Amino acid sequence: MTTTMLEVSGLYEHSGDGEKVAQTLRERGYGPVTVFPLTKERISRLPAGDQETARRMVGGVLAAPIGFVAAAVAVAVPAALVGGPLLAAPVALLFGVMGAVAGLVFANRTPKRYRHYQEEGGVIVTAACVEGGREEVVKAFHESQAVEVDITTAGG
């Protein structure tokens, strides 16, 4: 019979709160317990609701083409009126590429709900535990004012 290892993660607004719960869990024998600063890379690994997941997928797929078309059309029409089609084509292409890049940057921004925690020096605390210890770890996170708690299979 194999033992399933779980990883329980809690998001904390302030690093001090995260450090306290990490120490408590270590004293109770859970481990490894790790405290990570809340960076954009770590935020992208946090669980997302259905609406946010859909926004990420659609935004990631459509951001570049929409940015390209919007910028190209916005610049091509005035350029065609001023300098004709020979001027409009390269200008539209240039601005289209810039619009595509801007679209990708916009689509990959930090979700609004995490920006505050990132600015306040928030942390993510993770603790490994076996299935039977899950409730105690989750309870410790909730009692220590974790903003969000998530459970995943360790390594998955």
Backbone as a chain_set.jsonl record, in Angstrom:
{"seq": "MTTTMLEVSGLYEHSGDGEKVAQTLRERGYGPVTVFPLTKERISRLPAGDQETARRMVGGVLAAPIGFVAAAVAVAVPAALVGGPLLAAPVALLFGVMGAVAGLVFANRTPKRYRHYQEEGGVIVTAACVEGGREEVVKAFHESQAVEVDITTAGG", "coords": {"N": [[0.846, -1.188, 0.0], [0.61, 2.143, -0.912], [1.614, 5.309, 0.335], [0.012, 8.341, 0.111], [1.382, 11.4, -0.532], [0.73, 14.708, 0.321], [0.621, 18.169, -0.564], [0.13, 21.0, 1.147], [-0.832, 24.296, 0.767], [-0.644, 27.671, 1.821], [-1.674, 31.016, 1.522], [-0.395, 34.051, 2.603], [-0.835, 37.349, 3.778], [1.105, 38.844, 5.078], [4.57, 38.36, 5.745], [5.39, 37.68, 8.322], [3.206, 36.339, 9.524], [3.113, 34.046, 7.969], [5.633, 32.933, 8.566], [5.277, 32.308, 11.275], [3.252, 30.267, 11.255], [4.627, 28.374, 9.772], [6.727, 27.699, 11.494], [5.238, 26.586, 13.619], [4.104, 24.331, 12.332], [6.438, 22.915, 11.717], [7.32, 22.306, 14.296], [5.332, 20.54, 15.008], [6.011, 18.382, 13.546], [5.626, 18.243, 10.809], [6.718, 18.221, 7.452], [8.732, 18.591, 4.516], [8.536, 22.066, 5.415], [8.019, 25.035, 3.801], [8.678, 28.466, 3.143], [7.808, 30.799, 0.805], [8.544, 33.801, -0.979], [6.02, 35.924, -2.349], [5.922, 35.909, -5.582], [5.56, 36.812, -9.066], [5.863, 34.512, -10.617], [5.287, 32.472, -8.791], [2.653, 33.107, -8.178], [1.359, 32.419, -10.527], [1.216, 29.711, -10.261], [-0.644, 29.256, -8.326], [-3.907, 28.051, -7.36], [-6.609, 28.584, -9.615], [-9.818, 30.005, -10.108], [-12.675, 28.898, -12.068], [-13.546, 30.986, -13.769], [-11.31, 32.669, -13.832], [-9.406, 30.939, -14.883], [-10.464, 30.513, -17.442], [-10.23, 33.138, -18.411], [-7.451, 33.42, -18.45], [-6.751, 31.494, -20.362], [-8.141, 32.299, -22.722], [-7.208, 34.921, -22.909], [-4.435, 34.472, -23.201], [-4.31, 33.118, -25.652], [-5.599, 34.798, -27.481], [-4.551, 37.352, -27.15], [-2.227, 38.347, -28.559], [-3.009, 38.267, -31.398], [-5.279, 39.976, -31.329], [-4.172, 42.359, -30.329], [-2.36, 42.897, -32.394], [-4.055, 43.271, -34.68], [-5.721, 45.374, -33.785], [-3.913, 47.527, -33.297], [-2.679, 47.723, -35.819], [-4.815, 48.351, -37.576], [-5.73, 50.72, -36.432], [-3.624, 52.456, -36.987], [-3.133, 52.121, -39.703], [-5.247, 53.166, -41.246], [-5.231, 56.088, -40.885], [-2.589, 56.438, -41.862], [-2.784, 55.545, -44.49], [-4.475, 57.459, -45.555], [-2.902, 59.72, -45.382], [-0.359, 59.092, -46.569], [-0.787, 57.161, -48.496], [-1.126, 53.711, -49.716], [1.442, 52.567, -49.835], [2.865, 53.685, -47.745], [1.203, 53.021, -45.644], [1.261, 50.187, -45.322], [3.907, 49.251, -44.26], [3.961, 50.783, -41.905], [1.627, 49.944, -40.606], [2.313, 47.276, -40.183], [4.536, 47.513, -38.453], [3.352, 48.833, -36.209], [1.439, 46.935, -35.684], [2.947, 44.731, -34.771], [3.977, 45.88, -32.44], [1.562, 46.224, -31.087], [0.818, 43.544, -30.736], [2.802, 42.655, -28.959], [2.217, 44.327, -26.784], [-0.33, 43.336, -26.19], [0.268, 40.728, -25.308], [1.783, 41.294, -23.002], [-0.174, 42.553, -21.46], [-1.986, 40.415, -21.127], [-0.522, 38.698, -19.524], [-0.337, 39.808, -17.023], [-0.225, 40.248, -13.416], [-2.838, 38.766, -11.597], [-5.551, 40.756, -10.341], [-6.459, 40.197, -7.714], [-4.23, 39.302, -6.357], [-2.34, 41.29, -6.352], [-2.265, 43.164, -4.224], [-1.373, 41.563, -2.062], [1.12, 40.893, -2.983], [2.382, 43.391, -3.035], [2.379, 43.949, -0.314], [4.267, 42.267, 0.679], [3.628, 39.571, 0.812], [3.496, 35.978, 1.437], [3.854, 32.526, 0.439], [3.17, 29.591, 2.043], [4.18, 26.286, 2.198], [3.457, 22.939, 3.105], [4.38, 19.619, 3.499], [2.548, 16.621, 3.835], [1.078, 13.514, 4.996], [-1.894, 11.857, 3.832], [-3.557, 11.451, 6.102], [-2.836, 13.548, 7.824], [-3.788, 15.825, 6.769], [-6.103, 17.365, 7.562], [-5.287, 18.554, 9.991], [-3.17, 20.207, 9.178], [-4.451, 21.917, 7.335], [-6.271, 23.089, 9.09], [-4.474, 24.455, 10.767], [-3.493, 26.348, 8.952], [-5.859, 27.807, 8.387], [-6.521, 28.775, 10.958], [-4.427, 30.475, 11.381], [-4.927, 32.642, 9.832], [-4.709, 32.378, 6.989], [-5.03, 33.535, 3.691], [-5.775, 32.15, 1.407], [-6.145, 28.644, 0.929], [-4.785, 25.677, -0.338], [-4.786, 22.328, -1.573], [-2.69, 19.909, -2.901], [-1.532, 17.009, -4.704], [1.602, 15.895, -3.747], [4.293, 16.891, -5.74], [2.691, 17.103, -7.944]], "CA": [[0.0, 0.0, 0.0], [1.421, 3.354, -1.006], [1.143, 6.465, 1.087], [-0.101, 9.526, -0.733], [1.883, 12.636, 0.073], [0.021, 15.907, -0.109], [1.252, 19.45, -0.3], [-0.871, 21.992, 1.517], [-0.256, 25.636, 0.607], [-1.426, 28.781, 2.343], [-1.236, 32.355, 1.095], [-0.439, 34.998, 3.72], [-0.637, 38.744, 3.39], [2.356, 39.332, 5.673], [5.535, 37.278, 5.922], [5.444, 37.275, 9.731], [2.157, 35.345, 9.76], [3.554, 32.819, 7.316], [6.759, 32.365, 9.321], [4.745, 31.731, 12.521], [2.604, 28.983, 10.999], [5.664, 27.443, 9.325], [7.406, 27.223, 12.699], [4.281, 25.722, 14.322], [4.007, 23.057, 11.615], [7.711, 22.198, 11.893], [7.321, 21.78, 15.664], [4.391, 19.409, 15.042], [6.588, 17.273, 12.804], [5.316, 18.253, 9.382], [7.844, 18.719, 6.703], [9.331, 19.909, 4.7], [7.694, 23.263, 5.418], [8.787, 26.057, 3.102], [8.061, 29.789, 3.004], [8.256, 31.423, -0.439], [8.001, 35.143, -1.243], [4.958, 35.936, -3.365], [6.403, 36.477, -6.834], [4.655, 36.574, -10.191], [5.994, 33.11, -11.023], [4.568, 31.644, -7.812], [1.224, 33.4, -8.308], [0.816, 31.67, -11.665], [1.014, 28.323, -9.851], [-1.751, 29.166, -7.379], [-5.135, 27.589, -8.015], [-7.442, 29.643, -10.186], [-11.213, 29.637, -10.298], [-13.053, 28.627, -13.452], [-13.596, 32.228, -14.536], [-9.939, 33.158, -14.031], [-8.753, 29.998, -15.796], [-10.96, 30.834, -18.788], [-9.64, 34.421, -18.8], [-6.04, 33.18, -18.771], [-6.658, 30.749, -21.624], [-8.575, 33.158, -23.829], [-6.269, 36.036, -22.989], [-3.157, 34.017, -23.727], [-4.435, 32.714, -27.053], [-6.091, 35.881, -28.336], [-3.933, 38.653, -26.871], [-1.34, 38.803, -29.638], [-3.732, 38.633, -32.625], [-6.135, 41.15, -31.111], [-3.282, 43.518, -30.25], [-1.82, 43.165, -33.732], [-5.108, 43.823, -35.549], [-6.18, 46.672, -33.269], [-2.891, 48.553, -33.535], [-2.454, 47.875, -37.26], [-5.947, 49.056, -38.175], [-5.776, 52.087, -35.898], [-2.582, 53.264, -37.603], [-3.15, 51.968, -41.161], [-6.231, 54.061, -41.88], [-4.677, 57.439, -41.038], [-1.379, 56.41, -42.698], [-3.225, 55.408, -45.891], [-5.041, 58.747, -45.966], [-1.829, 60.709, -45.476], [0.731, 58.738, -47.47], [-1.152, 56.118, -49.442], [-0.923, 52.331, -49.28], [2.854, 52.22, -49.669], [3.25, 54.09, -46.399], [0.321, 52.359, -44.68], [1.621, 48.784, -45.088], [4.982, 49.045, -43.272], [3.596, 51.402, -40.633], [0.66, 49.051, -39.979], [3.048, 46.094, -39.729], [5.312, 47.907, -37.282], [2.459, 49.062, -35.077], [0.795, 45.655, -35.39], [3.865, 43.959, -33.926], [3.982, 46.531, -31.12], [0.275, 45.906, -30.475], [0.857, 42.14, -30.318], [3.624, 42.596, -27.748], [1.433, 44.944, -25.709], [-1.393, 42.395, -25.845], [0.843, 39.645, -24.51], [2.133, 41.844, -21.689], [-1.43, 42.763, -20.758], [-2.576, 39.115, -20.793], [0.292, 38.008, -18.523], [-0.193, 40.603, -15.807], [-0.612, 39.613, -12.165], [-4.271, 38.946, -11.318], [-5.836, 41.833, -9.383], [-6.656, 39.77, -6.329], [-2.947, 39.019, -5.718], [-1.434, 42.452, -6.388], [-2.149, 43.731, -2.872], [-0.528, 40.688, -1.248], [2.474, 41.002, -3.511], [2.902, 44.685, -2.586], [2.52, 43.914, 1.146], [5.291, 41.301, 1.061], [2.977, 38.31, 1.12], [4.254, 34.744, 1.249], [3.153, 31.258, 0.308], [3.754, 28.57, 2.908], [3.796, 24.937, 1.792], [3.811, 21.886, 4.054], [4.11, 18.264, 3.018], [1.954, 15.765, 4.854], [0.367, 12.345, 4.484], [-3.349, 12.064, 3.751], [-4.153, 11.516, 7.434], [-2.506, 14.787, 8.515], [-4.283, 16.959, 5.986], [-7.024, 18.226, 8.312], [-4.557, 19.344, 10.979], [-2.407, 21.249, 8.478], [-5.428, 22.885, 6.82], [-6.779, 23.82, 10.262], [-3.421, 25.388, 11.192], [-3.487, 27.457, 7.999], [-7.05, 28.64, 8.579], [-6.43, 29.45, 12.257], [-3.382, 31.506, 11.319], [-5.394, 33.687, 8.924], [-4.314, 32.232, 5.59], [-5.993, 34.144, 2.779], [-6.223, 31.032, 0.575], [-5.519, 27.364, 1.24], [-4.928, 24.737, -1.452], [-4.187, 21.015, -1.349], [-2.343, 19.204, -4.134], [-0.699, 15.831, -4.526], [3.004, 16.327, -3.794], [4.927, 16.662, -7.02], [1.742, 17.161, -9.057]], "C": [[0.886, 1.243, 0.0], [0.782, 4.483, -0.207], [1.131, 7.672, 0.16], [0.397, 10.735, 0.037], [1.126, 13.812, -0.531], [0.868, 17.126, 0.191], [0.131, 20.44, -0.048], [-0.199, 23.35, 1.457], [-1.208, 26.67, 1.183], [-0.823, 30.095, 1.89], [-1.433, 33.314, 2.265], [-0.116, 36.396, 3.237], [0.71, 39.272, 3.891], [3.286, 38.159, 5.962], [5.6, 36.787, 7.365], [4.413, 36.206, 10.064], [2.548, 34.006, 9.154], [4.686, 32.137, 8.066], [6.271, 31.698, 10.61], [4.11, 30.37, 12.272], [3.621, 27.953, 10.523], [6.395, 26.857, 10.534], [6.511, 26.259, 13.483], [4.203, 24.355, 13.658], [5.298, 22.243, 11.733], [7.771, 21.557, 13.277], [6.386, 20.582, 15.8], [4.867, 18.237, 14.188], [6.24, 17.21, 11.336], [6.522, 18.775, 8.621], [7.999, 18.009, 5.382], [8.278, 21.027, 4.658], [8.537, 24.384, 4.834], [7.988, 27.345, 3.015], [8.674, 30.444, 1.764], [7.727, 32.846, -0.523], [6.993, 35.062, -2.384], [5.466, 36.675, -4.597], [5.408, 36.161, -7.94], [4.691, 35.113, -10.63], [5.218, 32.198, -10.079], [3.065, 31.882, -7.901], [0.626, 32.581, -9.444], [0.581, 30.206, -11.322], [-0.118, 28.164, -8.848], [-3.006, 28.695, -8.098], [-5.955, 28.77, -8.501], [-8.871, 29.131, -10.312], [-11.51, 29.44, -11.776], [-13.028, 29.882, -14.309], [-12.182, 32.742, -14.818], [-9.172, 32.241, -14.985], [-9.172, 30.285, -17.233], [-10.35, 32.137, -19.292], [-8.182, 34.231, -19.207], [-5.901, 32.491, -20.123], [-7.009, 31.63, -22.809], [-7.599, 34.313, -24.006], [-4.946, 35.632, -23.592], [-3.205, 33.697, -25.204], [-4.758, 33.907, -27.955], [-5.367, 37.216, -28.178], [-3.093, 39.17, -28.031], [-2.118, 39.143, -30.913], [-4.616, 39.866, -32.47], [-5.292, 42.414, -31.049], [-2.731, 43.9, -31.605], [-2.86, 43.852, -34.604], [-5.516, 45.215, -35.091], [-5.172, 47.777, -33.575], [-2.69, 48.792, -35.027], [-3.574, 48.673, -37.905], [-5.987, 50.507, -37.713], [-4.756, 52.998, -36.58], [-2.672, 53.235, -39.128], [-4.097, 52.953, -41.836], [-5.688, 55.486, -41.984], [-3.43, 57.475, -41.933], [-1.746, 56.304, -44.174], [-3.779, 56.721, -46.409], [-3.948, 59.785, -46.189], [-0.819, 60.339, -46.564], [0.411, 57.664, -48.472], [-0.805, 54.732, -48.93], [0.538, 51.937, -49.1], [3.398, 52.626, -48.304], [2.456, 53.307, -45.363], [0.789, 50.945, -44.341], [2.759, 48.617, -44.077], [4.654, 49.648, -41.908], [2.612, 50.504, -39.882], [1.348, 47.796, -39.438], [3.835, 46.396, -38.454], [4.418, 48.077, -36.054], [1.69, 47.79, -34.703], [1.652, 44.796, -34.485], [3.914, 44.559, -32.522], [2.678, 46.244, -30.373], [0.222, 44.469, -29.985], [1.66, 41.985, -29.03], [2.862, 43.198, -26.565], [0.298, 44.02, -25.264], [-0.891, 41.258, -24.983], [1.219, 40.11, -23.107], [0.871, 42.028, -20.852], [-2.028, 41.442, -20.294], [-1.817, 38.414, -19.669], [0.484, 38.805, -17.236], [-0.651, 39.816, -14.582], [-2.103, 39.829, -11.927], [-4.494, 39.966, -10.208], [-5.873, 41.358, -7.944], [-5.338, 39.471, -5.611], [-2.024, 40.23, -5.649], [-1.202, 43.039, -5.007], [-1.203, 42.895, -2.017], [0.922, 40.753, -1.695], [3.12, 42.299, -3.015], [3.176, 44.696, -1.085], [3.591, 42.931, 1.608], [4.709, 39.958, 1.456], [3.856, 37.108, 0.829], [3.304, 33.576, 1.02], [3.899, 30.261, 1.175], [3.272, 27.218, 2.41], [4.288, 23.947, 2.838], [3.449, 20.542, 3.451], [3.534, 17.445, 4.167], [1.342, 14.539, 4.19], [-1.121, 12.644, 4.544], [-3.982, 12.244, 5.131], [-3.878, 12.812, 8.185], [-3.061, 16.027, 7.849], [-5.141, 17.908, 6.81], [-6.297, 19.113, 9.308], [-3.782, 20.486, 10.319], [-3.351, 22.325, 7.946], [-5.977, 23.733, 7.967], [-5.75, 24.844, 10.746], [-3.356, 26.59, 10.26], [-4.679, 28.379, 8.222], [-6.982, 29.417, 9.894], [-5.398, 30.572, 12.256], [-3.669, 32.557, 10.251], [-4.842, 33.592, 7.507], [-5.42, 32.8, 4.714], [-6.604, 33.075, 1.875], [-5.47, 29.792, 1.016], [-5.797, 26.427, 0.084], [-4.221, 23.444, -1.098], [-3.917, 20.375, -2.703], [-1.565, 17.942, -3.77], [0.739, 16.277, -4.689], [3.626, 15.928, -5.114], [3.972, 16.787, -8.189], [1.047, 18.413, -9.213]], "O": [[1.797, 1.37, 0.818], [-0.441, 4.578, -0.099], [2.129, 7.977, -0.494], [-0.102, 11.052, 1.116], [0.916, 13.885, -1.742], [1.717, 17.114, 1.082], [-0.708, 20.687, -0.915], [0.876, 23.543, 2.026], [-2.426, 26.555, 1.048], [0.397, 30.261, 1.878], [-2.516, 33.377, 2.847], [0.762, 36.597, 2.398], [1.371, 40.052, 3.207], [2.836, 37.091, 6.376], [5.841, 35.604, 7.605], [4.71, 35.267, 10.803], [2.335, 32.957, 9.761], [4.705, 30.913, 8.192], [6.785, 30.649, 10.999], [4.393, 29.416, 12.997], [3.488, 26.77, 10.84], [6.65, 25.654, 10.585], [6.983, 25.227, 13.959], [4.232, 23.33, 14.34], [5.251, 21.018, 11.838], [8.213, 20.418, 13.425], [6.628, 19.701, 16.626], [4.193, 17.21, 14.117], [6.534, 16.212, 10.678], [7.246, 19.653, 9.091], [7.439, 16.933, 5.175], [7.273, 20.932, 3.954], [9.639, 24.654, 5.311], [6.771, 27.321, 2.836], [9.889, 30.622, 1.677], [6.571, 33.086, -0.175], [7.114, 34.222, -3.275], [5.445, 37.904, -4.652], [4.515, 35.333, -7.762], [3.656, 34.543, -10.977], [4.564, 31.255, -10.524], [2.282, 30.95, -7.717], [-0.501, 32.098, -9.331], [-0.174, 29.525, -12.016], [-0.513, 27.037, -8.547], [-3.156, 28.909, -9.301], [-5.986, 29.824, -7.867], [-9.094, 27.953, -10.592], [-10.693, 29.777, -12.633], [-12.548, 29.855, -15.443], [-11.896, 33.197, -15.926], [-8.38, 32.713, -15.801], [-8.336, 30.3, -18.137], [-9.989, 32.239, -20.464], [-7.729, 34.811, -20.194], [-5.046, 32.853, -20.93], [-6.262, 31.698, -23.784], [-7.211, 34.639, -25.128], [-4.386, 36.364, -24.409], [-2.252, 33.97, -25.933], [-4.241, 34.006, -29.068], [-5.556, 38.119, -28.993], [-3.243, 40.322, -28.436], [-1.908, 40.22, -31.47], [-4.691, 40.7, -33.372], [-5.65, 43.429, -31.646], [-2.642, 45.082, -31.935], [-2.585, 44.893, -35.2], [-5.645, 46.13, -35.905], [-5.547, 48.845, -34.06], [-2.546, 49.937, -35.457], [-3.313, 49.577, -38.699], [-6.246, 51.412, -38.505], [-5.006, 54.193, -36.733], [-2.326, 54.218, -39.783], [-3.773, 53.509, -42.885], [-5.684, 56.049, -43.079], [-3.235, 58.435, -42.679], [-1.087, 56.91, -45.02], [-3.577, 57.065, -47.574], [-4.055, 60.628, -47.079], [-0.463, 61.18, -47.39], [1.288, 57.285, -49.248], [-0.254, 54.588, -47.839], [0.842, 51.059, -48.293], [4.297, 51.974, -47.772], [2.99, 52.965, -44.308], [0.719, 50.542, -43.18], [2.582, 47.886, -43.102], [5.025, 49.09, -40.875], [2.738, 50.318, -38.671], [1.004, 47.312, -38.359], [3.8, 45.624, -37.496], [4.7, 47.526, -34.99], [1.334, 47.595, -33.541], [1.149, 44.196, -33.536], [3.896, 43.829, -31.531], [2.692, 46.042, -29.158], [-0.354, 44.195, -28.931], [1.248, 41.268, -28.119], [2.867, 42.636, -25.47], [0.003, 43.939, -24.072], [-1.556, 40.865, -24.024], [0.994, 39.392, -22.133], [0.855, 41.695, -19.668], [-2.53, 41.358, -19.173], [-2.404, 37.618, -18.935], [1.378, 38.502, -16.447], [-1.381, 38.833, -14.706], [-2.588, 40.955, -12.043], [-3.722, 40.032, -9.251], [-5.374, 42.041, -7.05], [-5.318, 39.393, -4.383], [-1.016, 40.189, -4.944], [-0.071, 43.376, -4.656], [-0.336, 43.436, -1.331], [1.838, 40.676, -0.876], [4.285, 42.295, -2.617], [4.099, 45.371, -0.628], [3.802, 42.777, 2.81], [5.24, 39.282, 2.337], [4.828, 37.196, 0.08], [2.121, 33.631, 1.358], [5.114, 30.107, 1.056], [2.071, 27.025, 2.218], [5.381, 24.09, 3.386], [2.34, 20.353, 2.951], [3.97, 17.558, 5.313], [1.114, 14.522, 2.98], [-1.551, 13.573, 5.226], [-4.85, 13.099, 5.306], [-4.623, 13.147, 9.106], [-2.834, 17.146, 8.308], [-4.938, 19.121, 6.768], [-6.637, 20.286, 9.462], [-3.744, 21.599, 10.843], [-3.076, 23.516, 8.091], [-6.129, 24.948, 7.832], [-6.108, 25.969, 11.096], [-3.184, 27.721, 10.714], [-4.523, 29.6, 8.244], [-7.348, 30.591, 9.938], [-5.494, 31.51, 13.046], [-2.767, 33.274, 9.817], [-4.539, 34.613, 6.89], [-6.603, 32.573, 4.967], [-7.806, 33.091, 1.61], [-4.311, 29.866, 1.424], [-6.917, 26.38, -0.424], [-3.195, 23.446, -0.418], [-4.806, 20.304, -3.552], [-1.016, 17.826, -2.675], [1.072, 16.961, -5.657], [3.508, 14.785, -5.555], [4.387, 16.597, -9.332], [0.229, 18.556, -10.122]]}, "num_chains": 1, "name": "protein.A"}
